Each structure stands twice: as C-alpha cells, then as structure tokens.
Amino acid sequence: MSTAELKNSIHQLVDVISDNQTLKAIYTLLSKQTSQEKDWWDELSAKEKATIEKGLKDIKSGRLHSHEEVIAKSNALIRKHKK
C-alpha cells in the first residue's frame, strides 16, 4: 500500500468513528508522532549516554545478575540493617 493509499484508508477509518474517547486516543497518538522532532538519545548528557553504553557492554559480556539474585541480595541487606 502506498503512502497516499495508507493516508486515505486512515482518513476513511477515522471518518466513521463516533466514539469521542477513541478519537481522542487517535489524536493523542498522531499528535505525539508529528511533534517528535528530536530523538530522545540526542537529549541525553554525555554521562548518561556513557552509562547506557557501559550497561550494554556489560550485557554483551555476560556481566549481569538475575532478578532473583538482586532480590535476595536486597532482602539480605534490609534484614542486616533492621537489626
């Protein structure tokens, strides 16, 4: 389907919707799409980008902890500090 055909199909679908809540949801979705001029990555600081990149390298290198490990360690620390 070409871009023009796709736009036409969307217009036709929207024209038959009478539910205001659905129309508002579509409007919100479309307005966010057209108002996004910048990529969120471009708005991060150099430090934030470096931290994310380090985390991605850690994942690739297998330096991770399971959810269960983190919860167990957190619970142990909480119990230790409650005494």
VMD Tcl script that builds the backbone (N, CA, C; Angstrom):
set m [mol new atoms 249]
animate dup $m
set s [atomselect $m all]
$s set {name element resname resid chain x y z} {
  {N N MET 1 A 0.858 -1.169 0.000}
  {CA C MET 1 A 0.000 0.000 0.000}
  {C C MET 1 A 0.906 1.234 0.000}
  {N N SER 2 A 0.623 2.154 -0.885}
  {CA C SER 2 A 1.424 3.377 -0.971}
  {C C SER 2 A 1.094 4.312 0.191}
  {N N THR 3 A 1.925 5.311 0.364}
  {CA C THR 3 A 1.694 6.284 1.430}
  {C C THR 3 A 0.354 6.986 1.236}
  {N N ALA 4 A 0.064 7.385 -0.003}
  {CA C ALA 4 A -1.200 8.075 -0.288}
  {C C ALA 4 A -2.392 7.164 0.005}
  {N N GLU 5 A -2.294 5.890 -0.371}
  {CA C GLU 5 A -3.386 4.944 -0.112}
  {C C GLU 5 A -3.554 4.715 1.392}
  {N N LEU 6 A -2.449 4.625 2.074}
  {CA C LEU 6 A -2.497 4.432 3.523}
  {C C LEU 6 A -3.157 5.616 4.219}
  {N N LYS 7 A -2.763 6.824 3.831}
  {CA C LYS 7 A -3.385 8.025 4.409}
  {C C LYS 7 A -4.879 8.052 4.130}
  {N N ASN 8 A -5.262 7.722 2.915}
  {CA C ASN 8 A -6.679 7.711 2.540}
  {C C ASN 8 A -7.449 6.692 3.376}
  {N N SER 9 A -6.872 5.524 3.578}
  {CA C SER 9 A -7.531 4.487 4.383}
  {C C SER 9 A -7.698 4.946 5.823}
  {N N ILE 10 A -6.676 5.603 6.351}
  {CA C ILE 10 A -6.767 6.119 7.723}
  {C C ILE 10 A -7.861 7.171 7.830}
  {N N HIS 11 A -7.918 8.079 6.855}
  {CA C HIS 11 A -8.969 9.109 6.846}
  {C C HIS 11 A -10.345 8.460 6.841}
  {N N GLN 12 A -10.537 7.443 6.016}
  {CA C GLN 12 A -11.825 6.767 5.932}
  {C C GLN 12 A -12.194 6.103 7.252}
  {N N LEU 13 A -11.214 5.471 7.887}
  {CA C LEU 13 A -11.481 4.822 9.166}
  {C C LEU 13 A -11.865 5.839 10.235}
  {N N VAL 14 A -11.151 6.942 10.279}
  {CA C VAL 14 A -11.422 7.976 11.280}
  {C C VAL 14 A -12.790 8.608 11.040}
  {N N ASP 15 A -13.161 8.780 9.793}
  {CA C ASP 15 A -14.447 9.405 9.465}
  {C C ASP 15 A -15.644 8.635 10.006}
  {N N VAL 16 A -15.529 7.336 10.174}
  {CA C VAL 16 A -16.682 6.549 10.632}
  {C C VAL 16 A -16.687 6.329 12.144}
  {N N ILE 17 A -15.646 6.771 12.837}
  {CA C ILE 17 A -15.595 6.609 14.295}
  {C C ILE 17 A -16.440 7.703 14.947}
  {N N SER 18 A -17.346 7.272 15.819}
  {CA C SER 18 A -18.182 8.249 16.516}
  {C C SER 18 A -17.845 8.336 18.012}
  {N N ASP 19 A -17.053 7.387 18.498}
  {CA C ASP 19 A -16.687 7.363 19.907}
  {C C ASP 19 A -15.627 8.424 20.189}
  {N N ASN 20 A -15.979 9.403 21.025}
  {CA C ASN 20 A -15.092 10.516 21.320}
  {C C ASN 20 A -13.798 10.063 21.995}
  {N N GLN 21 A -13.882 9.077 22.869}
  {CA C GLN 21 A -12.696 8.586 23.572}
  {C C GLN 21 A -11.707 7.960 22.585}
  {N N THR 22 A -12.191 7.208 21.633}
  {CA C THR 22 A -11.327 6.607 20.617}
  {C C THR 22 A -10.690 7.690 19.761}
  {N N LEU 23 A -11.468 8.691 19.386}
  {CA C LEU 23 A -10.930 9.788 18.578}
  {C C LEU 23 A -9.846 10.551 19.343}
  {N N LYS 24 A -10.061 10.751 20.643}
  {CA C LYS 24 A -9.052 11.436 21.456}
  {C C LYS 24 A -7.766 10.613 21.521}
  {N N ALA 25 A -7.905 9.303 21.641}
  {CA C ALA 25 A -6.727 8.429 21.704}
  {C C ALA 25 A -5.942 8.477 20.394}
  {N N ILE 26 A -6.663 8.457 19.289}
  {CA C ILE 26 A -6.021 8.549 17.973}
  {C C ILE 26 A -5.337 9.896 17.824}
  {N N TYR 27 A -6.012 10.939 18.254}
  {CA C TYR 27 A -5.433 12.290 18.174}
  {C C TYR 27 A -4.143 12.380 18.987}
  {N N THR 28 A -4.188 11.832 20.198}
  {CA C THR 28 A -3.004 11.855 21.055}
  {C C THR 28 A -1.848 11.114 20.393}
  {N N LEU 29 A -2.133 9.951 19.864}
  {CA C LEU 29 A -1.101 9.164 19.190}
  {C C LEU 29 A -0.511 9.918 18.004}
  {N N LEU 30 A -1.366 10.464 17.161}
  {CA C LEU 30 A -0.892 11.160 15.963}
  {C C LEU 30 A -0.181 12.461 16.305}
  {N N SER 31 A -0.653 13.168 17.308}
  {CA C SER 31 A -0.008 14.439 17.646}
  {C C SER 31 A 1.372 14.201 18.242}
  {N N LYS 32 A 1.547 13.114 18.981}
  {CA C LYS 32 A 2.871 12.793 19.519}
  {C C LYS 32 A 3.821 12.413 18.400}
  {N N GLN 33 A 3.322 11.715 17.403}
  {CA C GLN 33 A 4.163 11.309 16.278}
  {C C GLN 33 A 4.654 12.509 15.490}
  {N N THR 34 A 3.790 13.473 15.278}
  {CA C THR 34 A 4.175 14.619 14.457}
  {C C THR 34 A 4.964 15.662 15.223}
  {N N SER 35 A 4.866 15.649 16.561}
  {CA C SER 35 A 5.570 16.666 17.339}
  {C C SER 35 A 6.963 16.227 17.769}
  {N N GLN 36 A 7.295 14.969 17.544}
  {CA C GLN 36 A 8.609 14.478 17.942}
  {C C GLN 36 A 9.640 14.834 16.885}
  {N N GLU 37 A 10.367 15.900 17.144}
  {CA C GLU 37 A 11.392 16.330 16.212}
  {C C GLU 37 A 12.750 15.764 16.573}
  {N N LYS 38 A 12.981 15.531 17.864}
  {CA C LYS 38 A 14.276 15.055 18.318}
  {C C LYS 38 A 14.172 13.626 18.817}
  {N N ASP 39 A 15.250 12.903 18.630}
  {CA C ASP 39 A 15.370 11.570 19.196}
  {C C ASP 39 A 15.751 11.729 20.662}
  {N N TRP 40 A 15.151 10.943 21.546}
  {CA C TRP 40 A 15.422 11.072 22.979}
  {C C TRP 40 A 16.908 10.910 23.270}
  {N N TRP 41 A 17.610 10.113 22.486}
  {CA C TRP 41 A 19.045 9.891 22.689}
  {C C TRP 41 A 19.819 11.203 22.571}
  {N N ASP 42 A 19.389 12.041 21.642}
  {CA C ASP 42 A 20.067 13.320 21.418}
  {C C ASP 42 A 19.923 14.278 22.590}
  {N N GLU 43 A 18.939 14.037 23.437}
  {CA C GLU 43 A 18.705 14.920 24.572}
  {C C GLU 43 A 19.407 14.463 25.852}
  {N N LEU 44 A 20.094 13.320 25.785}
  {CA C LEU 44 A 20.826 12.824 26.946}
  {C C LEU 44 A 22.177 13.505 27.061}
  {N N SER 45 A 22.679 13.593 28.293}
  {CA C SER 45 A 24.018 14.145 28.504}
  {C C SER 45 A 25.054 13.099 28.094}
  {N N ALA 46 A 26.281 13.534 27.941}
  {CA C ALA 46 A 27.366 12.615 27.591}
  {C C ALA 46 A 27.527 11.547 28.672}
  {N N LYS 47 A 27.355 11.940 29.937}
  {CA C LYS 47 A 27.479 10.995 31.048}
  {C C LYS 47 A 26.368 9.939 30.992}
  {N N GLU 48 A 25.154 10.368 30.695}
  {CA C GLU 48 A 24.032 9.422 30.597}
  {C C GLU 48 A 24.255 8.440 29.450}
  {N N LYS 49 A 24.710 8.954 28.313}
  {CA C LYS 49 A 24.994 8.083 27.165}
  {C C LYS 49 A 26.086 7.076 27.497}
  {N N ALA 50 A 27.143 7.543 28.166}
  {CA C ALA 50 A 28.250 6.654 28.531}
  {C C ALA 50 A 27.775 5.555 29.482}
  {N N THR 51 A 26.901 5.908 30.418}
  {CA C THR 51 A 26.375 4.934 31.370}
  {C C THR 51 A 25.551 3.869 30.652}
  {N N ILE 52 A 24.721 4.285 29.723}
  {CA C ILE 52 A 23.906 3.338 28.956}
  {C C ILE 52 A 24.808 2.437 28.118}
  {N N GLU 53 A 25.798 3.028 27.459}
  {CA C GLU 53 A 26.708 2.242 26.628}
  {C C GLU 53 A 27.494 1.235 27.468}
  {N N LYS 54 A 27.897 1.631 28.679}
  {CA C LYS 54 A 28.596 0.710 29.574}
  {C C LYS 54 A 27.674 -0.447 29.946}
  {N N GLY 55 A 26.430 -0.145 30.235}
  {CA C GLY 55 A 25.464 -1.186 30.566}
  {C C GLY 55 A 25.263 -2.165 29.418}
  {N N LEU 56 A 25.197 -1.654 28.203}
  {CA C LEU 56 A 25.042 -2.530 27.038}
  {C C LEU 56 A 26.266 -3.423 26.855}
  {N N LYS 57 A 27.463 -2.877 27.104}
  {CA C LYS 57 A 28.690 -3.687 27.025}
  {C C LYS 57 A 28.689 -4.762 28.105}
  {N N ASP 58 A 28.228 -4.408 29.308}
  {CA C ASP 58 A 28.131 -5.386 30.390}
  {C C ASP 58 A 27.216 -6.538 29.996}
  {N N ILE 59 A 26.097 -6.220 29.376}
  {CA C ILE 59 A 25.154 -7.252 28.939}
  {C C ILE 59 A 25.817 -8.163 27.921}
  {N N LYS 60 A 26.472 -7.576 26.934}
  {CA C LYS 60 A 27.131 -8.372 25.889}
  {C C LYS 60 A 28.232 -9.252 26.459}
  {N N SER 61 A 28.872 -8.788 27.527}
  {CA C SER 61 A 29.966 -9.543 28.147}
  {C C SER 61 A 29.467 -10.552 29.183}
  {N N GLY 62 A 28.170 -10.585 29.401}
  {CA C GLY 62 A 27.603 -11.533 30.354}
  {C C GLY 62 A 27.683 -11.094 31.796}
  {N N ARG 63 A 28.007 -9.833 32.019}
  {CA C ARG 63 A 28.083 -9.323 33.394}
  {C C ARG 63 A 26.699 -8.831 33.818}
  {N N LEU 64 A 25.861 -9.788 34.223}
  {CA C LEU 64 A 24.517 -9.436 34.668}
  {C C LEU 64 A 24.118 -10.261 35.870}
  {N N HIS 65 A 23.042 -9.870 36.497}
  {CA C HIS 65 A 22.501 -10.577 37.648}
  {C C HIS 65 A 21.023 -10.824 37.394}
  {N N SER 66 A 20.569 -12.008 37.801}
  {CA C SER 66 A 19.154 -12.324 37.622}
  {C C SER 66 A 18.317 -11.510 38.606}
  {N N HIS 67 A 17.054 -11.420 38.307}
  {CA C HIS 67 A 16.112 -10.726 39.188}
  {C C HIS 67 A 16.142 -11.358 40.581}
  {N N GLU 68 A 16.171 -12.683 40.603}
  {CA C GLU 68 A 16.171 -13.405 41.865}
  {C C GLU 68 A 17.409 -13.069 42.697}
  {N N GLU 69 A 18.586 -12.974 42.042}
  {CA C GLU 69 A 19.814 -12.624 42.762}
  {C C GLU 69 A 19.720 -11.229 43.380}
  {N N VAL 70 A 19.201 -10.305 42.635}
  {CA C VAL 70 A 19.084 -8.925 43.123}
  {C C VAL 70 A 18.122 -8.853 44.301}
  {N N ILE 71 A 16.996 -9.533 44.190}
  {CA C ILE 71 A 16.004 -9.536 45.276}
  {C C ILE 71 A 16.604 -10.171 46.531}
  {N N ALA 72 A 17.304 -11.304 46.368}
  {CA C ALA 72 A 17.900 -11.982 47.526}
  {C C ALA 72 A 18.934 -11.083 48.201}
  {N N LYS 73 A 19.771 -10.433 47.420}
  {CA C LYS 73 A 20.789 -9.543 47.988}
  {C C LYS 73 A 20.134 -8.347 48.683}
  {N N SER 74 A 19.105 -7.781 48.062}
  {CA C SER 74 A 18.394 -6.646 48.658}
  {C C SER 74 A 17.740 -7.039 49.977}
  {N N ASN 75 A 17.099 -8.182 49.987}
  {CA C ASN 75 A 16.451 -8.652 51.217}
  {C C ASN 75 A 17.467 -8.890 52.320}
  {N N ALA 76 A 18.633 -9.445 51.960}
  {CA C ALA 76 A 19.687 -9.678 52.953}
  {C C ALA 76 A 20.170 -8.358 53.543}
  {N N LEU 77 A 20.341 -7.351 52.703}
  {CA C LEU 77 A 20.777 -6.037 53.178}
  {C C LEU 77 A 19.729 -5.398 54.087}
  {N N ILE 78 A 18.473 -5.550 53.727}
  {CA C ILE 78 A 17.381 -4.985 54.528}
  {C C ILE 78 A 17.358 -5.654 55.898}
  {N N ARG 79 A 17.469 -6.997 55.915}
  {CA C ARG 79 A 17.454 -7.728 57.195}
  {C C ARG 79 A 18.654 -7.298 58.060}
  {N N LYS 80 A 19.803 -7.117 57.434}
  {CA C LYS 80 A 21.026 -6.743 58.159}
  {C C LYS 80 A 20.855 -5.378 58.825}
  {N N HIS 81 A 20.235 -4.438 58.123}
  {CA C HIS 81 A 20.101 -3.075 58.639}
  {C C HIS 81 A 18.938 -2.924 59.612}
  {N N LYS 82 A 18.038 -3.871 59.646}
  {CA C LYS 82 A 16.914 -3.811 60.587}
  {C C LYS 82 A 17.327 -4.228 61.995}
  {N N LYS 83 A 18.433 -4.953 62.088}
  {CA C LYS 83 A 18.871 -5.475 63.404}
  {C C LYS 83 A 19.443 -4.399 64.276}
}
mol reanalyze $m
mol bondsrecalc $m
mol representation Tube
mol addrep $m
